């Protein structure tokens, strides 16, 4: 008799997609585990086998988003191209991912509103932040070491790039008619790159 296939990850993805839909429709606080189970076409008992609470679903959803974003970007560490080209690739990848996150971004900002009250959300965002800095700071330092970028503090530059992305996304959430996300992210990164590069 052949062993039963392990469908745990597939089931978790099914639940996460259903939860994303419900959170988008109702907001986190009004969403119920019953709603998520129904959207996923699962019994409530099956749902609880995989996730004990909405908080557990949030943690999995955030980790999934962040891990997917960082996986491709990790390849930049071994990329032989100049640092400025790698920063351009980084920018394009982030913009591409943001487009894919369109329906999730409002949920993420609801999560941010809970950040200081809920350790699970804080933990997920902190993990992502450190992964981001672990990737981008050495890349900037590489450009400074090779003389492609002006000498400076790579860590502070990484924080500036992070603030540029997060701030532009937040402005877009406030007023998507005024902010063209792709256009303004490109414009902001061009200004920053022009300032980084040696004359």
N, C-alpha and C positions, 0 to 999 in steps of 0.2 A: 504494500500500500504506500503510495507516494505521499510525502509530507504535505500538509496544507501550506499554500503560499502565504508569506507574511504581507498582509495588506495594511499594516499599521501606518506607514508613511502616506500611502494613498488615501486612507481614511482621514488622516489628519489634514491633508490638503483639501479634501472634500469639505470638512468641517470649517476650515479656515476660510475658504471661498464663501461658504454660506454665511459665516459670521461677518465677513466684510460687507456682504450685501445687506444684512440686517442692521449692522452698525451704521452704514451709510443712510439707510432709510429712517431709522428710529433714534439714532444717537446711542451712545454707550449705556447711559443710565436707564433708558426706557427699554432697551433690548432685553429679552429674557432668553434663558437657555431653551425654553420651549420653542421660541421663535426660530432659534438657530437649528434645533433638531428638525423642525418641520421643513425649513429651507433646504437642509441637507438630505432630506428624505430618510432620516434615521429615527429610531426610537430615542426617547430621552435617556433611557438606560444605557444605550450604546454610546451616546454622546458623552456621558459621564465616565465611561470606560477610558476615554481618551483625554478628556479635559474635565477637571473637577470644578471649574468655575470660569466665569468670564475673564477674570484676571489671567488665568492660565492660557486662555485662548489669545489674549492680548500679547502675552509674553512670546508665545509661539509665532504669532503674526509679525511682530516687530523683528524678532530674530531672523525669521525667514526673509523678510524684505532686506534687512541689513546684510545678511550673509550673501544673498544673491548679488547685491550691489558690489560688495567688496571682492567677491571671487574673481571676476574678470579683471578688476583693477589691480589685483595682486600680481598679475602677469607683467605689469609695468616695471616691477623691480628688476627683472632680468632683460628688459628691452634695451637694445644697444643704441637706440636713437638719442639725440640730444635732449636735455631736460625740458627745454621749451616745447619740443614736439610731444613729449610724454605728458606735459601739463595740458596741451591741447587735446590729446586723446582722453585724458582724465575728464576734462570739461565736457567733451562730446558724449562720453559714456554716462556721466551724471545727468545731462540734459535728456538723453534717450531714456534713462531709467525713470526720470521724473514724469515724462509723458505716459509711461506705463503705470505710474502710480496715481494718475489723475483722480480716480474715484476713492483712493485710499488717503490722499493728503488731508482732506477735512477730518477724517478719523484720527490721523496722526496729531493734528493740532488739538483735537479734543483730548488725546492722550497727554499732550504737553500741559494742558490745563490741570491735569491730575498729577503732574510730575512730582510736585513737592508733597503730595499727600499719599502717594502710592509708590512703594519701594520697587515693585516689579517693573514699572514703567521707567523709573529713574535708572535702574540697573541696565535695562536694554539700551537706553539712549547713551549711557555712559560707556557701555561696551562698544557701541558703534563709534562714538567720538574718539575713543582711544585707537580703534582700528583705522579710522580715517587719518589721525595724526601719525600713526606708525607707518602709514603708506606715503603720505604727502610730504612730511618733513624731510626724510632722507632724499626724496626726489629734488626738493628745492635746494638742499645742502649740496647735492651733486652738481647742480647748475652753478652754485657759488664757487665750489672747489675747482671747477674746470674753467672758470672765468666767463662763462656764458651769462651769468647773472651778477649784478653788483653785490659786493660783500654786505652782509647783514645778518640778522637773526632769522634762521630758517623756521624756527618754531613760531615766532611772531607772524611771519609771512603766511604760514599754514593757517593760523587762527584768522588772519585777514581774509584768506580765500574762503574758509568755512563761513565766516560772517557774511561775505558777499553772497554765497549761495543761499544760506538760510534766510537772510534778510530779503533777498529778491523773491524767494518762494513765498515768504510771509506777505509781502506787498501784493503779490499776485493773488493770494487767497483773499486779501482785503478787497481788491478791485481788479478782477481779471480783464475788464474792459480797458483799463488804463495801462496795465502792465502786460507786455508781450513777453512771456517767460523766456522763451528761447532767445529772442532779440536782445533783451536786457541782460541776460546772463552772459551772452557773447560780448556785449558792449562793456560790461563790467570787467570781465576777464581780460579783454584787450587793453583796457586802461591799466589794469594791474600788471600785465605782462610788459607793456611799454615801460612802466616804471621799474620793473625788475631788470630788464635787459641793459647791458652796458651799451653806451653810445658807440 
